[in-house]
Amino acid sequence: MGACPIFAQITIKGKVVDKETNMPIDNVSVYISNSSSGTRTDATGNFILTTRATGQFELILSIMGYDIKNVPINSNEPLHFLNIVLSTKSNDLPEVVMRTYIKNGWKVWGKIFLNQFIGTTPLSTDCKILNPEVIHFQFKKMDSVLIAFANETILIQNKKLGYLLHYDLGEFRYDFLNNRIFFQGYPLFEALKNSDTKKVFNKRAEIYKGSVMHFMRSLFTNTLKENNFEIRRLVKTINLGGQNIIIDGATNYDISKPTKFELTSDKLSADSIAYGESQNTAGVFFKNYLQVTYLNKKAPYYYNRNYNTSNQDIVSEITLIKKTPLFVYSNGTYYEPTNLLLSGYWSWSEKIGYLLPFDYIPPSK
C-alpha cells in the first residue's frame, strides 16, 4: 500500500474560563477536529490532551451555552500552555434565525439533508443521527439554497465503521441550481462498544482505499503510482454565445448546458503539482481541473447506476476554487478545505457516512 504516515505524539495543556466571570468551566469537550483525540476539562477548567496530529490542525472547545471555540495549532511551533476564554451565547439561536427557520423542518428537509450530509451509499443506511431535533433549516427561494444549522452537537452513530461521531456543525449549504453541496464542521470520533472486530477493521480499510485521505497521503509522500493513483490535467469548457469558455470551480454557469471535457496531459507525477513547504507540509497547485483515477477498486454498481456512468475504475475530479495553493499535511488533512471542490466519485463518497479520522492507520498489508 506504499508509505503510511508515522505519527509522533504531542501533548497540549491549557485552562478554560468564562469570559465574563473569569471562572473555570468544567466538563468542556476539548478535541482535535476530525480525530479520535478528545478529553474534557476538570473541575478547575484544566485539560491535558495527547494527540498524534501533525502540521496545522484545529483544537475545538464545545459546551452547551457557550460559543464554539476554534484554536489553530501548529505542531511545528513551540506548544505553550493555553489560556482559553469562552463567551456565553445570548440565545441558543440568533434572533434573525429564530424568525426565519422552518418549523417542522426535519419533516420537510430531513431526507435531502441526510442524502447530502450522510450520503446515499449502502453504508449510509446504518449511519444514524441520534438527535435530529437539534438541526434546523432555512430555505432561500431566491437562490434555491438550503441551509442547515444546529444549536447542539449532532450525534451520529456509524455502526459499520464502529464510530460515534460528535459533530459540531459550522455550516451546511446545498445549492439546488448548481447541484453543489458544502458543509463544514468539527467531528470527534468515539469508538463504539464492540467495534474492535475484524469486520469493522476490514470495512474501515475498504473505505480508506481510494479516498481523498488516501490520495492526499500518497501525494504528500510522492507515492501516487505505488498507491494505484493516476492524475491527469483536465480542461472543461462550455459553449456560450459561440465561444468555448473554460470553466473551473470558481465559475458560475448553467449546468444544464453541455460541457466538454478534454484531458490535456498524460499521467502526471506528484511533484509536478506538489512542492515541499515544510517538513510536515506540502503545497499543491494546479490550474483548471485534475482527473484522479484510483485503479485498485472498481466503482460500485449503485454509483454507476445513480450517476449514469460506466466507469470501471474510480474516477474523480478536483479543482481549486480560490486559485491559490492547497496545503497538505502528512496525515492526509489539507488546508483550507473550502478551496477544494470535489466532482465525480468523490463528490458522492466523501460524506459523513464514509468519514474516517485523520489519525486512522490502515493495515500494512
URSULSUL-V371202 format. One record per run of one state. SS is the DSSP state (A for helix, B for strand, O for the rest). FROM is the first residue (numbers start at 0). LEN is the number of residues. Records with the same first field share a line. If there is no record, write none. Layout:
SS = FROM-LEN / FROM-LEN
This chain:
O = 0-9 / 18-5 / 24-4 / 32-2 / 35-2 / 40-5 / 51-4 / 62-3 / 66-2 / 74-7 / 86-1 / 88-6 / 100-4 / 117-4 / 129-2 / 140-4 / 150-3 / 158-4 / 175-4 / 191-6 / 208-3 / 220-8 / 240-2 / 247-11 / 263-4 / 268-1 / 272-1 / 278-2 / 284-4 / 298-2 / 307-5 / 320-5 / 329-4 / 335-1 / 349-2 / 354-11
B = 9-9 / 23-1 / 28-4 / 34-1 / 37-3 / 45-6 / 55-7 / 65-1 / 68-6 / 81-5 / 87-1 / 126-3 / 134-6 / 144-6 / 153-5 / 162-13 / 179-12 / 228-12 / 242-5 / 258-5 / 267-1 / 273-5 / 280-4 / 288-10 / 312-8 / 325-4 / 333-2 / 339-5
A = 94-6 / 104-13 / 121-5 / 131-3 / 197-11 / 211-9 / 269-3 / 300-7 / 336-3 / 344-5 / 351-3
